[in-house]
Amino acid sequence: MSQSGKGRLNYRCPSCFMRDLDIDMFYDKDRDEYYCLRCQYTGNEKDVLEKNEMARFRYRNMLKRITTFD
């Protein structure tokens, strides 16, 4: 999903991404946090990055060809 404007980088919502939905989060500069319109997830940048890293664990072998099942 492309970035919808200039400014701070948009992150994927970790809660939606765990359910295979690619939803961009919005940034609220007054509260200094990111939020999702679909699932009402909110969190600061550190929290969002940590949870997105956990989601990447799920797809770590996606591009790796597995030929043996020992």
Buried (B, 14 or more C-beta within 10 A) or exposed (E): EEEEEEEEEBBBBBBBBEEEEEBBBBBEEEEEBBBBEEBEBBBEBEBBEEBBEEBEEEEEEEEEEEEEEE
